[in-house]
Amino acid sequence: MPKANPRSRPAPVKLQPALEAIADSVIEASLPNGLKIRLVPNSSVPTCSYYTFFKVGARNERPGITGISHLFEHMMFNGAKKYGPGMFDKVLESNGGSSNAYTSNDLTVYYEDFMAEALETVIDLESDRMKSLAVTPKMLASERQVVMEERRLRVDNEIAGMMDEELGALVYKAHPYRWPVIGWMGDIENIKREDCLEYFRTYYAPNNATVYIAGDFDPKQALALIKKYYGSIKAGPGTPPVLDAEPEQKGERRAEVHHPAQAHSLMIAWRGPKGDDRDTFVLDVVQYALSVGQSSRLTRRLVFDLEVAVGVSVDWTWRFDPGTFTVGLELKPGGTPAEAENALYAELERLGKDGLEARELEKAKNNLAATLMRELTTNSGRAHALGTYEMMLGDWRRGLALPSAYEGITSDDVKRVVQKYLGRERRNVVTLIPTNGAEA
């Protein structure tokens, strides 16, 4: 049997009672081939969620094969040795289940939700494609066309996609985060079967994967089934390290996107810390205070008071290497980018000088804690949250301790972090310039 340990390490801080109960339920195990297993039993409903986290994303790619991780997201559903083309979803759905997947800069994640009695079938399905995915020329050609069409839809003909792609190339000069997760069109068109086979052997191996199962199951039986189906899969050669050679930014960078539109838009980004840095959690609070809810600071000031924008968004996503803190502004027709920018920078300068008011700080912390707790109420949310915490923070326990970490953040922390990361010399600005033909 795989070696299991329900609590191999103590939690870093005392957890809230509900979170302590979740922590106590987690069983950790691993196989000799390197596969990590995390079991989270919960008998409240007779369902299960099954998540497989692969540590591979756009960050692991190189020029010539950008987009290959996302391409694999599609190919992984198209047949292996035991379950042929179209069989994965057919078998899963016949057992009352559903599946999906996503690819990010750092991770590729596959997941299923199903009735508890189908657990062995799901383990069989997932292990089959990890062991013997069929990367045939026909399948590659088919999924290549699907991904190319997805790129045309989401990037080439979508304003937000175009701007985001331009922004990535501004923020990063050397790091692989500079290219889009979906990949450059020329690379997608020219990825070869040999590239796919090498990539699969390296990154979709058990020693680069972690399986999370949450729901109504017997842990001993689940571990026995995982050993039965995954135990014979050989470990991969190991993943090459990703070098973060990104130079320090020493001044503002700007770019324009010209496209038919009704009004200007802006995307402004600053490079922040790594996902496991404490400053990341401070920026979580800043993000919520600035943009979550109608009473958030930027919505209240830029949309309602000054009326320089019709919409404001703030995106701050944890990454393995320093990620981007991004503000998006949709301007009203006739609005000027300079006016909107100046209003935004004035608010950020005030935030760096004065911090957050006690009411704003408490609201942001409460919203963050509530979001965490809501995700942990379902099997799917619990498996996804704990797996994400382990991937990004190094230990799922650190994720369960987040409410305590957020509670300790002060207004002085906010001032320090805003001054450190959101200054002018670290700014990257992409402006959408409406072209003739906007009326059409």
SENULUM-757444 format. One line per 3 residues: their letters; for each residue x, y, z of N, C-alpha, C. Coordinates in steps of 0.05 Angstrom, whole numbers, m for minus. Last residue first. Layout:
# residues N
a = X,Y,Z,X,Y,Z,X,Y,Z ~ ...
This chain:
# residues 440
aea = m393,1019,m748,m402,994,m760,m402,971,m740 ~ m369,1056,m716,m398,1057,m718,m409,1031,m730 ~ m315,1046,m723,m327,1038,m698,m358,1038,m700
gnt = m291,1063,m768,m307,1040,m771,m320,1031,m745 ~ m226,1081,m744,m249,1086,m761,m265,1061,m766 ~ m210,1056,m677,m204,1064,m705,m230,1070,m720
pil = m193,1070,m610,m214,1063,m630,m207,1073,m658 ~ m140,1044,m578,m147,1068,m593,m168,1060,m613 ~ m125,1021,m515,m140,1015,m539,m148,1041,m552
tvv = m62,1019,m485,m85,1036,m491,m99,1026,m516 ~ m25,994,m433,m35,988,m460,m61,1004,m463 ~ 30,1004,m391,4,1014,m399,m2,1007,m428
nrr = 63,991,m332,61,983,m360,33,989,m370 ~ 107,1015,m281,81,1015,m294,83,1006,m323 ~ 149,1025,m249,142,997,m253,117,993,m270
erg = 151,1079,m242,173,1067,m257,168,1037,m263 ~ 106,1089,m209,106,1097,m237,128,1082,m254 ~ 89,1034,m165,100,1060,m172,101,1065,m202
lyk = 72,988,m138,54,1002,m156,63,1030,m163 ~ 108,965,m100,102,952,m126,87,969,m146 ~ 118,999,m56,139,981,m66,133,972,m94
qvv = 70,1025,m45,94,1041,m52,115,1024,m65 ~ 39,980,m32,32,998,m55,56,1014,m64 ~ 67,962,13,65,945,m11,58,962,m35
rkv = 60,1004,51,86,994,43,86,980,16 ~ 4,1008,55,20,1030,46,47,1021,36 ~ m8,956,76,m19,965,50,m2,988,39
dds = 18,958,125,26,938,105,17,947,77 ~ m13,998,149,15,1004,143,26,984,123 ~ m60,971,156,m60,993,137,m31,1001,130
tig = m43,900,162,m50,927,173,m50,947,150 ~ m59,833,170,m50,854,152,m61,881,162 ~ m80,792,200,m57,806,211,m47,828,193
eya = m121,770,169,m128,785,193,m105,802,204 ~ m93,741,132,m106,766,123,m112,783,148 ~ m77,698,164,m56,715,151,m69,742,143
spl = m126,676,179,m109,688,200,m88,706,188 ~ m143,660,127,m159,679,143,m143,692,165 ~ m100,622,113,m102,649,101,m120,668,116
alg = m94,571,130,m86,592,149,m90,620,138 ~ m105,542,86,m125,542,107,m119,563,128 ~ m57,551,59,m82,562,48,m103,563,69
rrw = m21,523,89,m18,552,87,m43,565,76 ~ m36,471,79,m42,482,105,m39,512,105 ~ m16,457,29,m44,464,31,m52,476,58
dgl = 44,484,8,32,468,29,3,476,31 ~ 62,516,m33,80,495,m24,68,476,m3 ~ 31,553,m57,43,560,m32,61,539,m20
mme = 15,529,m105,24,556,m106,39,564,m80 ~ 0,475,m93,16,481,m117,30,509,m114 ~ m31,480,m46,m6,464,m46,12,471,m70
ytg = m73,513,m65,m56,522,m43,m29,506,m43 ~ m95,479,m103,m83,504,m112,m64,515,m90 ~ m114,437,m70,m94,432,m90,m80,457,m99
lah = m152,465,m40,m129,453,m26,m106,447,m46 ~ m188,482,m82,m175,501,m65,m150,489,m52 ~ m204,433,m106,m191,453,m121,m175,473,m104
arg = m228,406,m63,m205,394,m77,m190,415,m92 ~ m268,444,m50,m248,436,m30,m224,424,m43 ~ m299,447,m96,m285,471,m86,m263,464,m66
snt = m319,395,m97,m303,405,m119,m286,429,m110 ~ m347,392,m49,m325,374,m54,m307,384,m76 ~ m360,456,m17,m366,435,m36,m342,416,m40
tle = m338,494,18,m363,481,26,m371,458,7 ~ m294,522,2,m289,498,17,m315,483,25 ~ m314,568,m21,m303,548,m38,m299,522,m24
rml = m330,596,26,m351,587,7,m339,565,m12 ~ m281,609,49,m299,590,63,m320,579,44 ~ m260,646,11,m246,621,18,m265,600,30
taa = m298,686,15,m293,673,m11,m279,646,m6 ~ m292,702,68,m317,690,60,m314,675,33 ~ m240,724,67,m245,700,83,m271,686,75
lnn = m250,767,31,m230,747,25,m235,721,41 ~ m288,796,60,m295,786,34,m275,763,26 ~ m258,810,106,m282,794,108,m290,781,82
kak = m218,843,83,m211,818,97,m235,799,99 ~ m250,885,63,m234,869,45,m226,842,57 ~ m273,905,111,m290,894,90,m274,876,71
ele = m227,923,138,m243,902,149,m261,889,128 ~ m211,964,103,m193,942,108,m209,918,119 ~ m255,1000,104,m247,987,79,m230,962,84
rae = m253,1014,159,m277,1001,148,m270,987,122 ~ m203,1039,164,m209,1015,179,m233,1000,168 ~ m176,1058,100,m192,1064,124,m199,1038,138
lgd = m111,1043,77,m139,1039,76,m152,1048,102 ~ m60,1093,63,m69,1066,68,m99,1064,66 ~ m37,1142,50,m55,1141,73,m64,1113,81
kgl = m1,1132,8,5,1152,28,m11,1147,54 ~ m22,1094,m25,5,1090,m15,12,1109,7 ~ m72,1118,m35,m71,1092,m21,m43,1087,m9
rel = m56,1162,m64,m69,1166,m39,m68,1141,m22 ~ m37,1135,m109,m19,1151,m93,m30,1156,m66 ~ m84,1112,m127,m63,1094,m118,m42,1110,m101
eay = m113,1158,m141,m123,1140,m120,m101,1122,m110 ~ m80,1179,m181,m85,1195,m157,m95,1177,m134 ~ m83,1139,m220,m58,1143,m206,m61,1160,m181
lan = m138,1146,m236,m128,1121,m224,m103,1126,m208 ~ m136,1198,m257,m154,1192,m235,m145,1167,m220 ~ m100,1191,m299,m93,1209,m277,m110,1204,m253
eae = m129,1155,m332,m104,1147,m319,m97,1165,m295 ~ m172,1187,m347,m177,1163,m331,m151,1154,m317 ~ m145,1227,m376,m162,1234,m353,m166,1210,m335
apt = m121,1197,m417,m105,1212,m398,m120,1219,m373 ~ m164,1176,m447,m147,1158,m431,m131,1174,m410 ~ m227,1208,m446,m199,1209,m454,m183,1191,m436
ggp = m293,1193,m473,m274,1197,m451,m245,1195,m460 ~ m324,1180,m516,m315,1208,m513,m296,1213,m490 ~ m357,1130,m480,m352,1142,m506,m345,1172,m503
kle = m320,1113,m420,m345,1119,m433,m339,1132,m461 ~ m272,1059,m414,m280,1088,m413,m307,1092,m427 ~ m253,1011,m371,m269,1015,m395,m280,1044,m394
lgv = m193,989,m345,m212,1011,m345,m226,1012,m372 ~ m159,944,m303,m172,948,m329,m193,970,m326 ~ m98,930,m273,m123,946,m271,m134,950,m299
tft = m60,878,m245,m70,891,m269,m97,905,m264 ~ m2,853,m225,m25,866,m213,m36,884,m235 ~ 30,793,m244,22,820,m251,m3,829,m236
gpd = 83,755,m210,60,758,m228,53,787,m233 ~ 144,722,m201,129,747,m198,108,751,m220 ~ 127,651,m205,146,673,m206,130,699,m204
frw = 78,624,m196,103,613,m185,125,634,m184 ~ 24,668,m177,40,654,m197,66,643,m183 ~ m41,693,m163,m17,681,m154,m3,666,m176
twd = m68,751,m193,m68,722,m192,m41,711,m183 ~ m108,803,m196,m82,796,m183,m83,766,m178 ~ m143,852,m229,m135,824,m229,m108,820,m216
vsv = m197,894,m227,m170,890,m217,m164,861,m216 ~ m237,939,m266,m231,912,m256,m202,911,m247 ~ m291,982,m280,m264,979,m268,m261,950,m260
gva = m330,1021,m325,m324,996,m312,m295,995,m303 ~ m334,1071,m344,m359,1057,m340,m355,1030,m327 ~ m298,1129,m322,m299,1101,m332,m327,1090,m327
vel = m305,1178,m302,m285,1176,m323,m284,1148,m335 ~ m337,1196,m259,m350,1187,m284,m330,1187,m308 ~ m326,1212,m208,m313,1227,m230,m325,1220,m257
dfv = m364,1177,m179,m358,1205,m172,m347,1221,m196 ~ m370,1126,m206,m393,1142,m196,m387,1171,m191 ~ m319,1110,m227,m344,1105,m241,m366,1124,m232
lrr = m278,1126,m192,m275,1130,m221,m301,1127,m237 ~ m299,1117,m138,m286,1143,m147,m287,1147,m177 ~ m324,1067,m136,m337,1090,m125,m326,1116,m137
tlr = m285,1035,m160,m312,1037,m172,m326,1062,m162 ~ m242,1042,m125,m240,1051,m153,m267,1053,m166 ~ m265,1022,m75,m253,1048,m78,m252,1058,m107
ssq = m330,992,m73,m301,990,m73,m290,1017,m82 ~ m385,989,m75,m373,1010,m57,m343,1008,m56 ~ m396,947,m107,m403,974,m117,m391,996,m100
gvs = m343,897,m108,m367,910,m98,m371,938,m108 ~ m275,902,m111,m296,883,m107,m320,897,m94 ~ m232,939,m118,m250,933,m140,m273,915,m135
lay = m199,954,m75,m201,971,m98,m224,965,m116 ~ m203,912,m38,m211,939,m30,m215,957,m53 ~ m183,869,m68,m211,869,m59,m220,897,m52
qvv = m129,886,m76,m147,880,m99,m176,882,m90 ~ m111,890,m23,m112,914,m40,m131,909,m63 ~ m112,836,m9,m129,855,5,m132,880,m11
dlv = m73,817,m45,m101,805,m45,m120,825,m32 ~ m29,844,m26,m41,853,m52,m68,840,m56 ~ m20,814,19,m27,843,22,m40,853,m4
ftd = m6,767,m4,m31,767,11,m40,796,16 ~ 43,781,m27,21,772,m44,m5,774,m29 ~ 77,789,15,66,812,2,43,806,m17
rdd = 94,737,27,73,749,44,61,774,31 ~ 99,694,m30,110,716,m15,87,729,2 ~ 80,656,m65,84,648,m37,96,669,m19
gkp = 78,682,m115,54,674,m102,57,667,m73 ~ 124,738,m119,116,710,m124,91,703,m107 ~ 101,807,m129,118,786,m118,109,758,m127
grw = 89,843,m192,88,840,m163,107,819,m153 ~ 90,892,m242,99,865,m234,101,864,m204 ~ 30,923,m263,55,925,m248,64,897,m241
aim = m11,950,m315,m1,928,m299,26,935,m286 ~ m69,969,m346,m45,979,m333,m36,958,m313 ~ m109,980,m401,m99,959,m383,m72,968,m372
lsh = m165,1017,m424,m137,1017,m413,m133,991,m398 ~ m203,1039,m481,m199,1022,m457,m170,1024,m449 ~ m248,1084,m515,m221,1075,m507,m223,1055,m483
aqa = m305,1060,m553,m292,1078,m534,m264,1067,m528 ~ m322,1026,m593,m339,1049,m587,m325,1069,m568 ~ m276,1002,m643,m289,1001,m617,m305,1027,m613
phh = m227,973,m683,m254,985,m682,m266,981,m655 ~ m160,986,m659,m181,967,m666,m208,981,m666 ~ m95,987,m637,m115,1002,m654,m135,981,m665
vea = m61,991,m579,m75,972,m596,m96,988,m611 ~ 3,1012,m555,m24,1018,m564,m35,995,m581 ~ 44,1017,m496,38,1006,m522,9,1013,m529
rre = 99,1032,m451,72,1038,m463,69,1024,m490 ~ 130,1033,m387,129,1023,m414,101,1026,m425 ~ 172,1069,m341,145,1063,m352,147,1053,m380
gkq = 232,1038,m316,216,1060,m326,190,1051,m338 ~ 260,993,m302,271,1019,m294,255,1043,m305 ~ 254,927,m279,242,948,m295,251,976,m285
epe = 305,880,m278,290,900,m263,279,921,m282 ~ 297,822,m321,312,845,m310,293,864,m295 ~ 285,754,m313,273,779,m318,288,802,m305
adl = 300,702,m310,321,721,m317,310,749,m322 ~ 286,648,m281,274,674,m280,296,695,m284 ~ 284,586,m311,301,608,m303,286,634,m303
vpp = 258,527,m290,252,551,m306,268,574,m295 ~ 288,461,m295,281,485,m281,275,508,m300 ~ 256,404,m326,278,423,m325,270,448,m310
tgp = 230,348,m291,224,372,m306,248,392,m304 ~ 240,279,m302,243,303,m285,240,327,m302 ~ 228,236,m334,256,243,m330,261,266,m311
gak = 174,202,m299,186,216,m321,215,223,m315 ~ 158,135,m277,164,164,m272,177,176,m296 ~ 109,91,m305,137,99,m299,140,129,m294
isg = 56,59,m275,64,81,m293,92,90,m285 ~ 39,22,m238,56,13,m259,66,35,m278 ~ 3,50,m204,29,40,m194,48,32,m216
yyk = m47,65,m219,m25,83,m225,2,72,m220 ~ m81,23,m205,m83,34,m232,m59,52,m239 ~ m66,7,m152,m72,m13,m173,m70,m1,m201
kil = m63,55,m124,m39,38,m128,m42,18,m151 ~ m116,69,m127,m96,86,m139,m70,71,m144 ~ m140,28,m97,m146,31,m125,m126,48,m140
ala = m118,38,m46,m112,12,m59,m118,14,m89 ~ m139,88,m36,m110,85,m38,m103,59,m52 ~ m194,74,m32,m185,93,m53,m155,90,m57
qkp = m194,40,13,m202,30,m13,m191,47,m36 ~ m179,77,52,m163,54,47,m169,42,20 ~ m222,116,48,m194,123,42,m177,99,36
dfd = m283,110,17,m266,98,38,m237,103,31 ~ m321,170,3,m306,146,m5,m291,135,19 ~ m346,226,m16,m356,203,m1,m342,178,m11
gai = m294,276,m23,m321,266,m25,m326,242,m8 ~ m238,289,m64,m255,298,m42,m283,287,m45 ~ m174,278,m83,m200,267,m84,m215,276,m59
yvt = m120,299,m122,m137,306,m99,m164,293,m103 ~ m56,285,m143,m84,278,m146,m98,285,m120 ~ m3,314,m178,m15,311,m151,m45,306,m155
ann = 56,304,m218,27,306,m214,19,302,m185 ~ 105,289,m234,99,317,m237,69,322,m232 ~ 109,235,m229,125,250,m211,122,280,m215
pay = 76,216,m271,66,216,m244,82,233,m224 ~ 78,262,m328,87,238,m314,77,239,m285 ~ 74,303,m362,50,290,m355,56,263,m342
ytr = 126,323,m375,108,338,m357,83,324,m348 ~ 155,285,m407,168,301,m387,148,312,m366 ~ 120,260,m443,137,243,m425,149,259,m402
fye = 98,306,m467,82,289,m451,99,272,m433 ~ 142,327,m495,129,343,m474,113,326,m456 ~ 152,286,m532,172,293,m512,160,309,m489
lcd = 103,287,m560,112,263,m547,133,269,m525 ~ 103,339,m581,82,331,m563,91,306,m547 ~ 147,339,m616,146,358,m594,127,349,m573
erk = 128,300,m652,152,294,m636,154,313,m612 ~ 87,328,m677,80,305,m660,104,298,m642 ~ 99,399,m673,101,373,m686,93,351,m666
ine = 71,463,m684,79,443,m664,77,415,m677 ~ 52,500,m721,76,484,m728,86,465,m707 ~ 8,528,m704,7,516,m730,30,496,m735
idg = 27,548,m656,6,529,m655,5,514,m682 ~ 65,586,m675,74,562,m660,53,540,m660 ~ 32,623,m700,52,609,m716,62,584,m702
mwg = 1,642,m656,m11,627,m677,9,611,m694 ~ 26,631,m590,26,647,m614,16,629,m637 ~ m16,610,m534,6,608,m553,4,627,m576
ivp = m49,612,m491,m59,598,m514,m38,595,m536 ~ m18,643,m456,m23,614,m450,m33,599,m474 ~ 29,686,m490,2,679,m480,m1,650,m475
wry = 94,706,m462,76,696,m484,50,686,m473 ~ 116,723,m415,112,743,m435,94,733,m458 ~ 130,683,m380,104,695,m376,97,715,m398
pha = 184,671,m390,163,659,m407,135,669,m402 ~ 223,733,m385,209,710,m372,188,698,m391 ~ 241,778,m412,257,753,m413,242,729,m403
kyv = 203,819,m407,222,820,m429,237,793,m433 ~ 139,833,m387,161,814,m386,178,816,m411 ~ 104,875,m398,112,871,m371,137,853,m369
lag = 96,871,m454,107,895,m442,119,890,m415 ~ 73,823,m463,98,828,m477,111,853,m467 ~ 26,829,m434,45,810,m426,73,814,m438
lee = m1,868,m466,9,875,m439,30,855,m429 ~ m15,841,m511,4,862,m514,16,870,m487 ~ m53,806,m488,m29,795,m501,m7,816,m504
dmm = m91,843,m471,m77,827,m451,m51,815,m463 ~ m109,863,m520,m96,881,m501,m80,865,m480 ~ m132,818,m543,m111,832,m556,m95,849,m537
gai = m172,806,m504,m151,787,m510,m127,800,m524 ~ m205,851,m507,m191,845,m482,m168,826,m487 ~ m224,846,m561,m208,869,m552,m192,862,m527
end = m219,794,m606,m230,802,m580,m212,823,m567 ~ m196,769,m648,m220,784,m653,m234,792,m627 ~ m151,744,m627,m148,759,m652,m172,777,m658
vrl = m173,720,m578,m151,739,m579,m152,756,m604 ~ m217,687,m583,m212,699,m557,m190,720,m557 ~ m220,670,m637,m244,680,m623,m236,696,m599
rre = m169,653,m650,m182,673,m666,m205,686,m652 ~ m163,613,m610,m146,637,m610,m159,659,m626 ~ m201,576,m629,m204,588,m602,m188,613,m600
emv = m177,561,m676,m202,575,m677,m208,589,m651 ~ m132,535,m655,m129,558,m672,m154,575,m674 ~ m157,493,m628,m143,513,m613,m138,538,m630
vqr = m178,464,m672,m196,474,m651,m183,496,m635 ~ m132,451,m700,m152,468,m712,m171,480,m692 ~ m108,417,m662,m94,441,m671,m114,461,m683
esa = m143,374,m661,m143,392,m638,m128,418,m644 ~ m131,351,m713,m158,360,m705,m158,380,m683 ~ m76,340,m710,m86,358,m731,m114,369,m724
lmk = m76,303,m667,m61,329,m665,m72,349,m686 ~ m106,261,m689,m115,276,m665,m102,303,m663 ~ m72,246,m732,m100,255,m737,m111,271,m713
ptv = m25,230,m707,m25,253,m725,m53,264,m730 ~ m37,216,m636,m36,208,m664,m35,233,m682 ~ m24,202,m578,m18,227,m593,m15,219,m622
als = m58,173,m531,m53,168,m559,m49,195,m574 ~ m32,161,m467,m46,179,m484,m38,174,m513 ~ m19,124,m424,m16,117,m452,m33,135,m470
kmr = m20,143,m370,m2,121,m378,3,120,m408 ~ m58,182,m368,m31,188,m359,m11,168,m369 ~ m102,153,m387,m90,174,m404,m63,184,m394
dse = m108,116,m346,m104,107,m373,m92,129,m390 ~ m118,146,m300,m93,132,m302,m87,123,m331 ~ m171,164,m313,m149,183,m310,m121,169,m312
ldi = m200,115,m315,m199,134,m338,m175,152,m336 ~ m192,94,m264,m184,79,m288,m181,97,m312 ~ m216,133,m233,m187,127,m229,m176,112,m253
vte = m268,127,m252,m254,152,m256,m224,148,m253 ~ m280,75,m233,m281,81,m262,m265,106,m268 ~ m277,83,m178,m258,65,m191,m257,70,m221
lae = m321,119,m170,m294,127,m164,m274,109,m179 ~ m376,113,m174,m360,113,m199,m331,119,m195 ~ m401,120,m127,m396,92,m135,m380,90,m161
amf = m409,176,m122,m387,163,m107,m381,135,m117 ~ m418,212,m183,m429,197,m161,m408,179,m148 ~ m374,268,m198,m388,243,m204,m401,231,m179
dey = m330,310,m232,m349,309,m211,m368,285,m218 ~ m261,320,m249,m286,307,m253,m304,309,m228 ~ m206,356,m280,m224,349,m258,m250,337,m267
yvt = m140,380,m289,m162,364,m300,m180,355,m277 ~ m96,433,m301,m113,419,m281,m136,405,m295 ~ m33,459,m306,m55,448,m321,m70,429,m302
ldn = 2,519,m286,m10,494,m281,m29,485,m303 ~ 22,570,m301,38,552,m284,28,524,m282 ~ m13,598,m333,16,602,m337,33,581,m323
sty = m62,546,m343,m54,573,m335,m24,576,m342 ~ m118,510,m365,m90,514,m367,m83,542,m359 ~ m169,463,m344,m160,490,m351,m129,491,m350
ans = m227,420,m353,m198,425,m349,m192,454,m354 ~ m278,371,m338,m268,396,m350,m238,398,m344 ~ m335,327,m335,m307,333,m333,m301,360,m345
sgg = m385,288,m299,m377,309,m318,m348,316,m314 ~ m426,229,m288,m405,248,m283,m401,269,m304 ~ m459,185,m294,m470,208,m281,m450,230,m275
nse = m437,146,m324,m436,142,m295,m445,166,m280 ~ m438,167,m374,m456,144,m369,m457,137,m340 ~ m398,205,m369,m425,214,m368,m445,191,m364
lvk = m353,170,m372,m357,186,m348,m387,195,m347 ~ m358,148,m424,m359,130,m400,m365,146,m375 ~ m356,196,m454,m379,177,m457,m381,159,m432
dfm = m307,219,m441,m331,232,m433,m355,214,m434 ~ m274,176,m463,m270,187,m436,m296,199,m426 ~ m284,163,m517,m294,146,m496,m293,158,m468
gpg = m263,193,m558,m290,198,m550,m301,182,m527 ~ m217,142,m574,m227,169,m580,m257,171,m573 ~ m213,92,m520,m206,104,m545,m218,131,m550
ykk = m184,67,m465,m208,83,m473,m201,99,m497 ~ m134,43,m468,m158,28,m460,m183,41,m469 ~ m99,83,m490,m97,54,m498,m123,39,m492
agn = m138,141,m505,m113,129,m496,m115,99,m503 ~ m172,202,m524,m166,174,m527,m139,165,m518 ~ m180,257,m517,m185,244,m542,m174,216,m546
fmm = m168,290,m475,m195,279,m475,m200,261,m500 ~ m118,312,m484,m120,292,m463,m148,279,m461 ~ m122,352,m522,m115,326,m531,m120,304,m510
hef = m133,399,m491,m153,388,m510,m147,359,m516 ~ m86,404,m462,m112,404,m447,m134,393,m465 ~ m49,407,m502,m52,382,m488,m78,381,m472
lhs = m55,461,m514,m61,441,m535,m66,414,m522 ~ m34,483,m468,m62,486,m473,m72,467,m494 ~ 20,469,m477,6,460,m453,m24,461,m457
igt = 32,495,m525,31,466,m525,17,455,m500 ~ 40,550,m527,12,540,m529,10,510,m528 ~ 102,549,m561,83,563,m543,55,553,m548
igp = 142,525,m589,121,508,m579,103,522,m559 ~ 171,569,m607,168,547,m625,147,527,m616 ~ 198,587,m544,191,595,m571,192,572,m590
ren = 173,542,m493,195,558,m505,185,567,m532 ~ 142,528,m428,145,526,m457,169,543,m467 ~ 131,535,m376,149,513,m382,154,511,m412
rag = 92,575,m373,118,580,m361,139,559,m369 ~ 45,552,m389,60,568,m408,88,574,m399 ~ 53,492,m349,37,513,m362,55,528,m381
vkf = 53,443,m299,62,451,m326,42,471,m337 ~ 43,404,m255,59,428,m254,70,434,m281 ~ m23,381,m254,3,378,m267,18,405,m265
fty = m71,354,m214,m56,379,m218,m29,371,m230 ~ m133,328,m217,m105,321,m223,m91,347,m230 ~ m189,314,m176,m172,335,m189,m144,324,m193
ysc = m253,295,m167,m226,284,m172,m210,304,m188 ~ m306,289,m122,m292,306,m141,m263,296,m143 ~ m366,252,m108,m337,256,m106,m328,276,m127
tpv = m425,240,m67,m411,248,m92,m381,251,m87 ~ m468,236,m27,m455,213,m40,m442,219,m67 ~ m452,282,25,m468,276,2,m453,254,m13
ssn = m420,277,71,m445,292,73,m464,287,49 ~ m371,253,78,m394,236,72,m420,250,73 ~ m309,262,57,m332,279,66,m357,264,58
pvl = m237,259,54,m263,246,57,m285,265,68 ~ m190,273,16,m206,291,34,m234,279,37 ~ m125,256,m1,m152,247,2,m166,264,23
rik = m74,263,m46,m87,277,m23,m116,269,m22 ~ m14,239,m71,m43,234,m68,m52,249,m43 ~ 36,242,m121,26,251,m95,m4,248,m94
lgn = 79,199,m154,52,210,m154,45,217,m125 ~ 128,172,m154,128,201,m148,100,213,m148 ~ 130,118,m156,136,132,m181,134,163,m178
pls = 114,101,m105,143,101,m112,149,116,m137 ~ 63,149,m84,71,124,m96,101,124,m102 ~ 36,178,m23,52,179,m48,58,151,m58
aei = m10,216,17,4,191,9,20,196,m16 ~ m50,244,68,m29,247,48,m16,221,42 ~ m114,263,84,m96,241,85,m76,244,62
vsd = m152,310,121,m135,305,98,m115,282,103 ~ m179,321,168,m190,300,150,m172,293,127 ~ m155,363,192,m153,337,205,m162,315,187
aia = m171,405,158,m143,397,159,m139,369,171 ~ m225,407,171,m217,400,144,m188,390,144 ~ m221,424,224,m235,399,218,m227,389,190
ela = m198,474,218,m183,453,232,m195,426,226 ~ m240,501,195,m217,495,178,m199,474,191 ~ m274,505,239,m283,492,214,m260,484,196
pql = m240,533,277,m250,506,282,m259,491,256 ~ m182,564,247,m209,566,256,m221,538,259 ~ m116,543,268,m137,547,248,m163,551,262
kvp = m54,567,288,m79,555,297,m101,563,277 ~ m4,557,237,m17,573,258,m42,558,266 ~ 16,515,207,34,536,215,22,554,236
apr = 1,448,228,m8,472,215,9,495,225 ~ 52,397,227,32,413,241,25,438,224 ~ 54,343,181,66,367,192,45,383,206
srp = 24,298,170,53,295,171,67,319,182 ~ m30,272,181,m21,298,190,10,297,192 ~ m40,223,156,m61,243,156,m51,270,165
nak = m3,188,112,1,203,137,m19,225,138 ~ 15,129,77,m4,151,83,2,163,110 ~ 45,94,25,48,105,52,30,129,56
pm = 7,47,m12,22,72,m10,24,81,19 ~ 17,m24,0,0,0,0,17,25,0
